[in-house]
Amino acid sequence: MMQRTTFRVVPMAILSCCLAATPRQATAQAVKIEQSDDRLNVLIGGEPFTAYIFRGHSRPLLFPIIGPHRLNMTRSFPIKMDVPGEAHDHPHQKPMFFAYGSVNGVNFFAESPDCGKTVHDKLLKVESGSERGLIQTENNWVAPDGRIVCTDTRTITFQAVPGGRTIDWVVALHASHGDVTFGDDKHGIMAIRMHPNLQLDNAPEQGVTTANGRAVNSEGVSGRDVFGKRARWIDYWGTIDGHTVGIAIFDHPSNPRHPTWWMARGYGYVAADPFGANAIGGEPPGTGDMTIRNGTTVTFRYLFLFHEGDPNQAQIAEQYRQFAARPSLGGYSE
């Protein structure tokens, strides 16, 4: 019989500000955010870093993401179709996005007529600054029949740190239209599709021949074995254009089900999935289900660090320790 865990979530006010997770003291670099029709362009030190694209897709997303040495850190497909050496599988796996495969039974991860969409509603804040920049938006999670299943307020902060750059996501998901149940599923919730060089596996039949990536998590598990494991952080790294660079993803201790399960694939798709206990963790069916009650909010916080070097050179464990020490921005209790 399916087991379902119901949580009483601690209500919280809509975030009015969000401090970026700054693992180490950095030489300040100004962050400027410029708006165009369908996106917000983020520049660090006067150079392009990323763009928050909030129209034209099934959900808002970030692309491109430029890391150390001005290197593109993610797959470009399907936003850009003509980049050599990239696989064209899983077009719903955009470069960086927040989505989930089972929300009150609606699939908000895949892209087809019977799937839901996360629809940008309004901009709440756009702030440039001498050390960080911030975007805050409201979004509606809309079912195929037009019903709003839930809403979210997301605050995304951008900053330069020594040897890299960070993107700090805080997503406050509101049960604004009734109870919300996240089903035990393997799709989502905080996801990235990495540059093909950071993949663990080549796929010559799909045009990928430059994969040289390696992976490790906070518990010391490495390589393909990171799939389905629970961990506080995960790091993929490899060589792009002669430079060793990587992407670390941090799961904040205040998140539901911390430490999260990781849907970490050899082909470069990586997602933190706090509800995938059965789907990717192998626990009994339904173990990962979570319900938040009408009128309450659950908050998710994840940090992406685009870094130089391998995990030891980038001091990933220490950077995570400092990120984890920052105060909780939400939470829940059983």
N, C-alpha and C positions, 0 to 999 in steps of 0.2 A: 504494500500500500504506500502511496506517495506521502512523504512527510513534508510538512510545510512549517517553517518557522516564521512567526509574526513578531515584528519588532514595534515597540512604541518609540517613535522618533522624537527627539527633543526639538520643538519648534525653535526657529531662529529668525531674526530680522534679516531682510535683504542686506547684503553686504554693501557698505558705503565706501569701503576702501579695502585694499589688499596689499600687504607688504610682500614684495618678491622674496623668495628664498635665496639668500645670498650666502653660499657656503663659505666663501673666504672674502676678505676685504679686497676690493678691486679698485684699480685706477678708474675713476669715473669716466664713463662714456655716455654722452647725451643720447637719449632715445627720442626720436621724433616719429609721430604717427600722423599720416596724411590720408585723408578720405577721398576716394573716388566713387563712382556710381555703385559698384557692387562689392567693394572691398576697402579695407584699411591697410595701407602700406606702412610697414614698420622699418625704420632705419636706425641703425646703431652706429655712432661715430660718423654719421653722414653717409653710410653705405647700406644697401639693402640687406635686411635680415630675413623678413618673412612678410606675408600678407594674409590677413584674416578675410577670407572670401565668404560673404554671408548671403549671397544670392546666386541662383543659377544651378544649384546642386541639391541633392536630397537632404543635405544638412550643411551647416557651416563647416569650414575646414581651413587649415593653414597650409599654404604653399606659395612659393618655394620656402625652404629653410636653409639658410646659408650659414655654414659653420666655420671652424678655423680654416685659415688659408683660402678663404672665399670659396669653399667647396660646397656643392649641393649635397645635402645629407639624406635626402629621401628619394624614393622613386618618383618620377615625374608623371608617368601614366596614371590615370587617364586625363589629367589636366593638360599635359602636353603629349601628343601622340607620336612624335617623330624623334624621340631620344634613342640613339642606338644603344644596344646592350641591355635593354630592359625587357622583362617579361610582361606580357599583356594579359595575364590571368587576373581573376578577381577584381574587376573594375570598380566594385563598390568599396574596395580598400584604398581610400584616398590617402594622401601623404600623412596628414595628422587630423584626427577627428575624435569626437565623443559621441558614442551611439551604442545601442544595445539590441540584442536579437529577440527579447521577449519581455515586453512591458504591457501588462494586462493582456497577454496573449498576442500582442501586435509586434511584428518584426520591424524594428526601426534601424536595422543594420543593413539588410540586403536592399536591393533597388529593383522593384517590380511594381506593377499596378496594385498588387495586394499587400504592399508594405507601407508602413507609416513614414512620415517625413518630419524632420525637425526644422521648423520654419522660423526664421529670424523675425522678431516682432518689433523691437526697438533698440536703439542705442541709449544706454543710460549714462555712460562716461567714456570719453576719449581723452586721455591725459598724456602729454609728452613731458619729459623731465630731464634734469641734468644727470640722473643716474639710472632711471627706469621709466618705462612707459606702461600704460594700462588701458585695457579695453574692457568695458562692462556692457553686457547685452542681456535682453530678455528674449526667450524663445518658446514657441509652442510646439509640443509633440502631438502631431495631428495624425489620426488614424485614416485609413483609406476612405472611410465614409464621411470624413470631415469633422468628426468629434475630436475635441482636445482631450487627450488622455492625461496630460500633466504639463507643467511648465518648468523652465529653469532660468535661473539667473547665473550667468557665468562671468567670472572675472579672470582675465588672462593678463599676466604681467611679464614684461620682457626686460632683460638686463644682461649686460656684459659682466663676466667674472674672469679671473685670471685663467688664461688658457682656453676660454670658451664663452658660451652664451647660454642663457637659461630661458625656458618658457614655463611659467608656473600657472597651472590651471586650477581654479577653484570653481566647482560647479555645484550650486545649491539647487537641488531638484525638489520642486514643490508638488505635493499632492493637492493640487488646486481644484480638481474636478472629480473628487472621490478618492477612495483608496487606490493605491498603486502597488502592484505586485511585480517584482522582477523575478522571472522564472529562471530556473537553473539552465543555463545556456552557455555555449562556447563562443558566442559572437559579441565582442566588445569587452569592456566599456570605454576605456581610454586607450586609443590605438594609434599606431604609427606603422607605415610601410617604408622600410629603410632603403637606402641606396643599394643597388645590386652588389657592389663590392663588399658591403657589410653582411651579405647573406652568408650562411654557413655552407650552403650547397650551390653548386653550379647547376644550370639547366640548359645545356646546349641546344636542346630542341626548341627552347623558347628564346634563344639568343643570349642567354646569360653565361658568360665564360670567364668573368673576372672576379667571381666570389672568392674572398679570402678571409671572411669574417670569423671571429671567435666570440664566445659568449660565456658569461659567468654570472652567478647571482650572489646575494648576500650570505647565503649558507654554504658557499664554496662549491656548489654544483656547477658543472661546466658543459659546454658543447650542447648537443641535442638533448641532453638529459635535463636541461632547464625547463623543457615543456611540461606543463601541468603541475609544476612544483610551487609551493608557497614560499615567498621571499619578500624581504623588505625593499629590495632593489634588484635591478637587472641591468647588465651592461653588455652591449654589442660593440665590437671595435674591429678595425681592419685598416687596410691601406687603400687610399684613394689618391691617384696622381702622385704617388711617392710619399705621401704624408700619412702617418698613423693617426687616426681620429676615431672617435666613438660616440655612442649615444647611450647615456645612462638614464633610467627612468626610476623615480623614487615614489614609493607608496607611503603617504603620510600616516603616522600611527593613529590618527583620529578617524581614518576611513573605515567604513563597514568591513568587517571580516579581515582586518589587518592581522598578519601579512597576507596579501592577496595571492590568488592563483595567477599564473602567467600563461597565457596562450602565446607561446614563444616558438615560432616556426623557423625551420631552417631556410625558408625562402624569404625571410626578412620582414614578415608580419609579426608584430609583437603587441600584445594588449594586456593590460591589467584587468582581471575579471574577478571581482569579489563575489560573484554569484555562481561561478562555474564549478562548484564542489563536485558534482557528478559528471558534468559534461567534459571537463578536462582534468579534474582531480581524482576521478575514480571512486568517489564516495557514493553511498546509496542514493537512488533516484530521489529528486526533490530536496535533497539536503541544502542546496544553495538558495532555494526560494526565499525571498524576503518581501514583506509587505510593509509599506508605510501608510499610516492612517490619514484620512481626509483632513486637510488643514495643517498638516505638519510638513517638515522639510528634512531631507537628508543631504549631507554635504560630502562631496568627494574632492580630494586635493592630490594632484600629481605634479611632480616637477620633472621636466626634461632638461638634461644637461648635455650640450653638444661640446665635446671636449677634445683636446689634443692628447695624444699618447694612449697608453694602455691603462687599465684600471688602477694599477699601482702608481704609475706616473701622474695620473689625474687625481689621485687621493680620493677615490670614489667613496670608500668606507667612511672617511672623515667628513667628506662633504655631506654624505647622507646623515651622519650623526648631528651635524649642525642644522640641517633642514628639519630633522625630526624633533629637535628641541624647540622649534618655533611653536607658539601657542596654537591650540586647536581653533579652527574657525567654524566648528559645528559639531555634529556628533549624533549619537543615538544611544539608547539603552533598551535592553530587553524588558 
